[in-house]
Amino acid sequence: MTAARHRPQRSCVACRQVRAKSELVRVVRTPQGEVRLDATGKTAGRGAYLCPSRRCLEKAVKQGRLSRALASPIGPEVIEALRAALSEADGGAAAPGKRVANAGA
Ligand SMILES: [Zn+2]
């Protein structure tokens, strides 16, 4: 038995940084054409990976990289869901002076 495990790597569609797949957020376009955040990383379909950071999300959306990677337009509700998910992951450290209020406190 070897201690080393295979760690799949993917690159962020926004900044192109290569990271362990487990450190990235996967967005998937399902065979039904639905685009959504794939929390499990196992949803069937075409996937695009992003750093868990709002900066990379905004860049990927603004520059059309996410829709290009998925070969599908990204609806505003999908972007909102991604923003919500990533603002949790961000922890606020990377976004000085900007706090996202928690809905339903
Ligand atoms: Zn990135």
Backbone and ligand atoms as CSV (ligand in chain L), in Angstrom:
chain,resi,resn,atom,element,x,y,z
A,1,MET,N,N,0.835,-1.205,0.000
A,1,MET,CA,C,0.000,0.000,0.000
A,1,MET,C,C,0.871,1.256,0.000
A,2,THR,N,N,0.531,2.163,-0.822
A,2,THR,CA,C,1.269,3.432,-0.830
A,2,THR,C,C,0.486,4.494,-0.086
A,3,ALA,N,N,1.204,5.371,0.537
A,3,ALA,CA,C,0.558,6.443,1.280
A,3,ALA,C,C,0.038,7.521,0.336
A,4,ALA,N,N,0.698,7.656,-0.801
A,4,ALA,CA,C,0.313,8.706,-1.727
A,4,ALA,C,C,-0.986,8.354,-2.433
A,5,ARG,N,N,-1.876,9.298,-2.438
A,5,ARG,CA,C,-3.132,9.102,-3.137
A,5,ARG,C,C,-3.159,9.939,-4.392
A,6,HIS,N,N,-3.897,9.463,-5.342
A,6,HIS,CA,C,-4.086,10.253,-6.546
A,6,HIS,C,C,-4.997,11.429,-6.216
A,7,ARG,N,N,-4.488,12.622,-6.487
A,7,ARG,CA,C,-5.300,13.816,-6.235
A,7,ARG,C,C,-5.587,14.500,-7.554
A,8,PRO,N,N,-6.785,14.354,-8.056
A,8,PRO,CA,C,-7.104,14.979,-9.332
A,8,PRO,C,C,-7.014,16.494,-9.250
A,9,GLN,N,N,-6.503,17.095,-10.305
A,9,GLN,CA,C,-6.354,18.549,-10.327
A,9,GLN,C,C,-7.130,19.145,-11.483
A,10,ARG,N,N,-7.616,20.339,-11.226
A,10,ARG,CA,C,-8.365,21.065,-12.256
A,10,ARG,C,C,-7.917,22.507,-12.217
A,11,SER,N,N,-8.171,23.229,-13.309
A,11,SER,CA,C,-7.824,24.642,-13.289
A,11,SER,C,C,-9.089,25.497,-13.263
A,12,CYS,N,N,-8.989,26.601,-12.545
A,12,CYS,CA,C,-10.080,27.552,-12.426
A,12,CYS,C,C,-10.310,28.217,-13.784
A,13,VAL,N,N,-11.564,28.324,-14.202
A,13,VAL,CA,C,-11.842,28.916,-15.516
A,13,VAL,C,C,-11.555,30.417,-15.534
A,14,ALA,N,N,-11.496,31.040,-14.357
A,14,ALA,CA,C,-11.255,32.482,-14.299
A,14,ALA,C,C,-9.765,32.802,-14.263
A,15,CYS,N,N,-9.048,32.254,-13.290
A,15,CYS,CA,C,-7.648,32.647,-13.126
A,15,CYS,C,C,-6.676,31.579,-13.629
A,16,ARG,N,N,-7.214,30.428,-14.030
A,16,ARG,CA,C,-6.396,29.361,-14.613
A,16,ARG,C,C,-5.454,28.696,-13.614
A,17,GLN,N,N,-5.602,29.040,-12.361
A,17,GLN,CA,C,-4.737,28.420,-11.364
A,17,GLN,C,C,-5.121,26.949,-11.215
A,18,VAL,N,N,-4.121,26.090,-11.199
A,18,VAL,CA,C,-4.385,24.665,-11.041
A,18,VAL,C,C,-4.386,24.320,-9.564
A,19,ARG,N,N,-5.457,23.696,-9.133
A,19,ARG,CA,C,-5.597,23.327,-7.729
A,19,ARG,C,C,-6.178,21.931,-7.637
A,20,ALA,N,N,-6.103,21.368,-6.458
A,20,ALA,CA,C,-6.761,20.081,-6.255
A,20,ALA,C,C,-8.250,20.245,-6.525
A,21,LYS,N,N,-8.799,19.262,-7.179
A,21,LYS,CA,C,-10.209,19.311,-7.538
A,21,LYS,C,C,-11.084,19.587,-6.318
A,22,SER,N,N,-10.672,19.033,-5.176
A,22,SER,CA,C,-11.464,19.193,-3.947
A,22,SER,C,C,-11.435,20.617,-3.413
A,23,GLU,N,N,-10.477,21.426,-3.892
A,23,GLU,CA,C,-10.388,22.818,-3.430
A,23,GLU,C,C,-11.158,23.775,-4.318
A,24,LEU,N,N,-11.703,23.246,-5.385
A,24,LEU,CA,C,-12.419,24.100,-6.327
A,24,LEU,C,C,-13.919,23.854,-6.245
A,25,VAL,N,N,-14.654,24.813,-6.754
A,25,VAL,CA,C,-16.104,24.686,-6.812
A,25,VAL,C,C,-16.474,24.246,-8.223
A,26,ARG,N,N,-17.326,23.262,-8.322
A,26,ARG,CA,C,-17.711,22.779,-9.641
A,26,ARG,C,C,-19.092,23.306,-10.018
A,27,VAL,N,N,-19.161,23.805,-11.222
A,27,VAL,CA,C,-20.446,24.190,-11.786
A,27,VAL,C,C,-20.723,23.191,-12.890
A,28,VAL,N,N,-21.928,22.695,-12.940
A,28,VAL,CA,C,-22.222,21.644,-13.905
A,28,VAL,C,C,-23.392,22.024,-14.811
A,29,ARG,N,N,-23.278,21.613,-16.044
A,29,ARG,CA,C,-24.442,21.678,-16.937
A,29,ARG,C,C,-24.912,20.244,-17.123
A,30,THR,N,N,-26.069,19.977,-16.622
A,30,THR,CA,C,-26.584,18.608,-16.673
A,30,THR,C,C,-26.993,18.252,-18.089
A,31,PRO,N,N,-27.152,16.949,-18.343
A,31,PRO,CA,C,-27.619,16.525,-19.679
A,31,PRO,C,C,-28.972,17.144,-20.032
A,32,GLN,N,N,-29.726,17.588,-19.024
A,32,GLN,CA,C,-31.013,18.255,-19.282
A,32,GLN,C,C,-30.836,19.728,-19.621
A,33,GLY,N,N,-29.579,20.216,-19.535
A,33,GLY,CA,C,-29.329,21.604,-19.884
A,33,GLY,C,C,-29.446,22.561,-18.717
A,34,GLU,N,N,-29.577,22.038,-17.535
A,34,GLU,CA,C,-29.680,22.880,-16.343
A,34,GLU,C,C,-28.279,23.174,-15.824
A,35,VAL,N,N,-28.014,24.467,-15.555
A,35,VAL,CA,C,-26.712,24.841,-15.018
A,35,VAL,C,C,-26.864,25.137,-13.541
A,36,ARG,N,N,-26.027,24.487,-12.731
A,36,ARG,CA,C,-26.113,24.749,-11.300
A,36,ARG,C,C,-24.809,24.398,-10.600
A,37,LEU,N,N,-24.744,24.831,-9.365
A,37,LEU,CA,C,-23.611,24.498,-8.538
A,37,LEU,C,C,-23.653,23.011,-8.208
A,38,ASP,N,N,-22.510,22.363,-8.346
A,38,ASP,CA,C,-22.454,20.943,-8.050
A,38,ASP,C,C,-21.670,20.733,-6.760
A,39,ALA,N,N,-22.394,20.650,-5.674
A,39,ALA,CA,C,-21.747,20.554,-4.365
A,39,ALA,C,C,-21.050,19.207,-4.170
A,40,THR,N,N,-21.562,18.174,-4.803
A,40,THR,CA,C,-20.983,16.847,-4.597
A,40,THR,C,C,-19.802,16.579,-5.533
A,41,GLY,N,N,-19.752,17.317,-6.643
A,41,GLY,CA,C,-18.701,17.077,-7.630
A,41,GLY,C,C,-18.943,15.819,-8.440
A,42,LYS,N,N,-20.114,15.253,-8.302
A,42,LYS,CA,C,-20.378,13.970,-8.958
A,42,LYS,C,C,-21.541,14.018,-9.927
A,43,THR,N,N,-22.136,15.189,-10.049
A,43,THR,CA,C,-23.269,15.301,-10.956
A,43,THR,C,C,-22.815,15.074,-12.395
A,44,ALA,N,N,-23.581,14.276,-13.102
A,44,ALA,CA,C,-23.252,14.006,-14.495
A,44,ALA,C,C,-23.438,15.268,-15.321
A,45,GLY,N,N,-22.563,15.455,-16.279
A,45,GLY,CA,C,-22.693,16.609,-17.153
A,45,GLY,C,C,-21.352,17.263,-17.373
A,46,ARG,N,N,-21.397,18.379,-18.082
A,46,ARG,CA,C,-20.183,19.105,-18.392
A,46,ARG,C,C,-19.874,20.050,-17.236
A,47,GLY,N,N,-18.667,19.992,-16.743
A,47,GLY,CA,C,-18.334,20.773,-15.559
A,47,GLY,C,C,-17.320,21.868,-15.835
A,48,ALA,N,N,-17.394,22.911,-15.027
A,48,ALA,CA,C,-16.396,23.976,-15.036
A,48,ALA,C,C,-15.993,24.212,-13.588
A,49,TYR,N,N,-14.731,24.525,-13.383
A,49,TYR,CA,C,-14.247,24.684,-12.021
A,49,TYR,C,C,-13.840,26.113,-11.735
A,50,LEU,N,N,-14.110,26.517,-10.503
A,50,LEU,CA,C,-13.783,27.865,-10.058
A,50,LEU,C,C,-13.126,27.792,-8.688
A,51,CYS,N,N,-12.231,28.734,-8.412
A,51,CYS,CA,C,-11.762,28.894,-7.051
A,51,CYS,C,C,-12.966,29.263,-6.186
A,52,PRO,N,N,-12.960,28.873,-4.926
A,52,PRO,CA,C,-14.076,29.256,-4.057
A,52,PRO,C,C,-13.954,30.714,-3.648
A,53,SER,N,N,-13.933,31.588,-4.631
A,53,SER,CA,C,-13.792,33.010,-4.336
A,53,SER,C,C,-14.697,33.821,-5.241
A,54,ARG,N,N,-15.267,34.872,-4.663
A,54,ARG,CA,C,-16.160,35.719,-5.421
A,54,ARG,C,C,-15.436,36.374,-6.590
A,55,ARG,N,N,-14.163,36.663,-6.383
A,55,ARG,CA,C,-13.396,37.344,-7.411
A,55,ARG,C,C,-13.355,36.496,-8.688
A,56,CYS,N,N,-13.073,35.221,-8.503
A,56,CYS,CA,C,-13.004,34.346,-9.670
A,56,CYS,C,C,-14.379,34.147,-10.299
A,57,LEU,N,N,-15.410,34.095,-9.469
A,57,LEU,CA,C,-16.764,33.962,-10.009
A,57,LEU,C,C,-17.120,35.159,-10.881
A,58,GLU,N,N,-16.892,36.359,-10.335
A,58,GLU,CA,C,-17.260,37.567,-11.081
A,58,GLU,C,C,-16.467,37.668,-12.383
A,59,LYS,N,N,-15.215,37.307,-12.307
A,59,LYS,CA,C,-14.363,37.348,-13.487
A,59,LYS,C,C,-14.851,36.345,-14.541
A,60,ALA,N,N,-15.171,35.168,-14.076
A,60,ALA,CA,C,-15.626,34.120,-14.994
A,60,ALA,C,C,-16.942,34.499,-15.659
A,61,VAL,N,N,-17.815,35.146,-14.890
A,61,VAL,CA,C,-19.107,35.560,-15.435
A,61,VAL,C,C,-18.924,36.728,-16.399
A,62,LYS,N,N,-18.173,37.742,-15.935
A,62,LYS,CA,C,-18.018,38.970,-16.713
A,62,LYS,C,C,-17.333,38.712,-18.045
A,63,GLN,N,N,-16.346,37.853,-18.026
A,63,GLN,CA,C,-15.594,37.606,-19.246
A,63,GLN,C,C,-16.187,36.475,-20.072
A,64,GLY,N,N,-17.318,35.959,-19.617
A,64,GLY,CA,C,-18.002,34.923,-20.382
A,64,GLY,C,C,-17.293,33.580,-20.360
A,65,ARG,N,N,-16.394,33.426,-19.394
A,65,ARG,CA,C,-15.620,32.184,-19.385
A,65,ARG,C,C,-16.428,31.000,-18.867
A,66,LEU,N,N,-17.336,31.296,-17.965
A,66,LEU,CA,C,-18.135,30.213,-17.402
A,66,LEU,C,C,-19.086,29.659,-18.467
A,67,SER,N,N,-19.746,30.574,-19.168
A,67,SER,CA,C,-20.681,30.108,-20.189
A,67,SER,C,C,-19.936,29.416,-21.329
A,68,ARG,N,N,-18.725,29.885,-21.602
A,68,ARG,CA,C,-17.958,29.249,-22.665
A,68,ARG,C,C,-17.508,27.852,-22.235
A,69,ALA,N,N,-17.059,27.740,-20.978
A,69,ALA,CA,C,-16.599,26.453,-20.486
A,69,ALA,C,C,-17.721,25.425,-20.471
A,70,LEU,N,N,-18.926,25.924,-20.214
A,70,LEU,CA,C,-20.067,25.013,-20.134
A,70,LEU,C,C,-20.810,24.913,-21.457
A,71,ALA,N,N,-20.413,25.740,-22.410
A,71,ALA,CA,C,-21.095,25.803,-23.698
A,71,ALA,C,C,-22.586,26.017,-23.510
A,72,SER,N,N,-22.903,26.930,-22.599
A,72,SER,CA,C,-24.301,27.205,-22.275
A,72,SER,C,C,-24.395,28.584,-21.643
A,73,PRO,N,N,-25.468,29.321,-21.928
A,73,PRO,CA,C,-25.649,30.594,-21.230
A,73,PRO,C,C,-25.924,30.355,-19.752
A,74,ILE,N,N,-25.446,31.277,-18.920
A,74,ILE,CA,C,-25.633,31.152,-17.481
A,74,ILE,C,C,-26.724,32.129,-17.052
A,75,GLY,N,N,-27.800,31.625,-16.531
A,75,GLY,CA,C,-28.902,32.484,-16.107
A,75,GLY,C,C,-28.551,33.251,-14.854
A,76,PRO,N,N,-29.216,34.426,-14.688
A,76,PRO,CA,C,-28.933,35.256,-13.512
A,76,PRO,C,C,-29.214,34.534,-12.197
A,77,GLU,N,N,-30.175,33.624,-12.190
A,77,GLU,CA,C,-30.486,32.911,-10.945
A,77,GLU,C,C,-29.377,31.928,-10.597
A,78,VAL,N,N,-28.701,31.437,-11.619
A,78,VAL,CA,C,-27.564,30.545,-11.375
A,78,VAL,C,C,-26.411,31.344,-10.769
A,79,ILE,N,N,-26.186,32.532,-11.333
A,79,ILE,CA,C,-25.115,33.386,-10.822
A,79,ILE,C,C,-25.393,33.781,-9.376
A,80,GLU,N,N,-26.656,34.075,-9.083
A,80,GLU,CA,C,-27.027,34.414,-7.702
A,80,GLU,C,C,-26.759,33.254,-6.750
A,81,ALA,N,N,-27.106,32.058,-7.179
A,81,ALA,CA,C,-26.885,30.884,-6.334
A,81,ALA,C,C,-25.390,30.669,-6.098
A,82,LEU,N,N,-24.605,30.903,-7.133
A,82,LEU,CA,C,-23.156,30.748,-7.005
A,82,LEU,C,C,-22.593,31.807,-6.065
A,83,ARG,N,N,-23.086,33.025,-6.208
A,83,ARG,CA,C,-22.620,34.106,-5.331
A,83,ARG,C,C,-22.908,33.777,-3.874
A,84,ALA,N,N,-24.110,33.302,-3.626
A,84,ALA,CA,C,-24.496,32.963,-2.257
A,84,ALA,C,C,-23.609,31.854,-1.704
A,85,ALA,N,N,-23.364,30.858,-2.522
A,85,ALA,CA,C,-22.543,29.738,-2.074
A,85,ALA,C,C,-21.104,30.172,-1.829
A,86,LEU,N,N,-20.604,31.028,-2.708
A,86,LEU,CA,C,-19.203,31.421,-2.597
A,86,LEU,C,C,-18.972,32.457,-1.511
A,87,SER,N,N,-19.980,33.252,-1.184
A,87,SER,CA,C,-19.760,34.221,-0.122
A,87,SER,C,C,-19.622,33.504,1.218
A,88,GLU,N,N,-20.227,32.330,1.329
A,88,GLU,CA,C,-20.012,31.525,2.530
A,88,GLU,C,C,-18.606,30.974,2.548
A,89,ALA,N,N,-18.174,30.472,1.413
A,89,ALA,CA,C,-16.855,29.840,1.338
A,89,ALA,C,C,-15.734,30.862,1.518
A,90,ASP,N,N,-16.000,32.090,1.089
A,90,ASP,CA,C,-14.973,33.118,1.119
A,90,ASP,C,C,-14.522,33.460,2.538
A,91,GLY,N,N,-15.452,33.495,3.461
A,91,GLY,CA,C,-15.121,33.812,4.837
A,91,GLY,C,C,-14.847,35.280,5.071
A,92,GLY,N,N,-14.856,36.093,4.008
A,92,GLY,CA,C,-14.701,37.527,4.162
A,92,GLY,C,C,-13.263,38.007,4.148
A,93,ALA,N,N,-12.313,37.113,4.304
A,93,ALA,CA,C,-10.919,37.520,4.410
A,93,ALA,C,C,-10.402,38.152,3.121
A,94,ALA,N,N,-10.902,37.678,1.990
A,94,ALA,CA,C,-10.387,38.140,0.714
A,94,ALA,C,C,-11.138,39.370,0.201
A,95,ALA,N,N,-12.158,39.788,0.921
A,95,ALA,CA,C,-12.960,40.909,0.466
A,95,ALA,C,C,-13.030,41.990,1.541
A,96,PRO,N,N,-11.978,42.766,1.689
A,96,PRO,CA,C,-11.938,43.771,2.744
A,96,PRO,C,C,-13.024,44.826,2.558
A,97,GLY,N,N,-13.649,45.201,3.644
A,97,GLY,CA,C,-14.626,46.278,3.592
A,97,GLY,C,C,-15.957,45.872,3.015
A,98,LYS,N,N,-16.112,44.611,2.690
A,98,LYS,CA,C,-17.380,44.188,2.114
A,98,LYS,C,C,-17.921,43.006,2.885
A,99,ARG,N,N,-19.028,43.206,3.518
A,99,ARG,CA,C,-19.634,42.108,4.262
A,99,ARG,C,C,-20.979,41.763,3.655
A,100,VAL,N,N,-21.225,40.491,3.538
A,100,VAL,CA,C,-22.518,40.049,3.027
A,100,VAL,C,C,-23.396,39.678,4.204
A,101,ALA,N,N,-24.524,40.336,4.292
A,101,ALA,CA,C,-25.423,40.064,5.407
A,101,ALA,C,C,-26.098,38.712,5.222
A,102,ASN,N,N,-26.269,38.019,6.315
A,102,ASN,CA,C,-26.969,36.751,6.258
A,102,ASN,C,C,-28.465,36.979,6.222
A,103,ALA,N,N,-29.091,36.401,5.217
A,103,ALA,CA,C,-30.535,36.544,5.113
A,103,ALA,C,C,-31.220,35.701,6.175
A,104,GLY,N,N,-32.276,36.218,6.716
A,104,GLY,CA,C,-33.082,35.444,7.659
A,104,GLY,C,C,-32.433,35.269,9.021
A,105,ALA,N,N,-31.811,36.325,9.522
A,105,ALA,CA,C,-31.146,36.225,10.822
A,105,ALA,C,C,-32.155,36.258,11.979
L,1,ZN,ZN,ZN,-9.598,31.216,-9.757
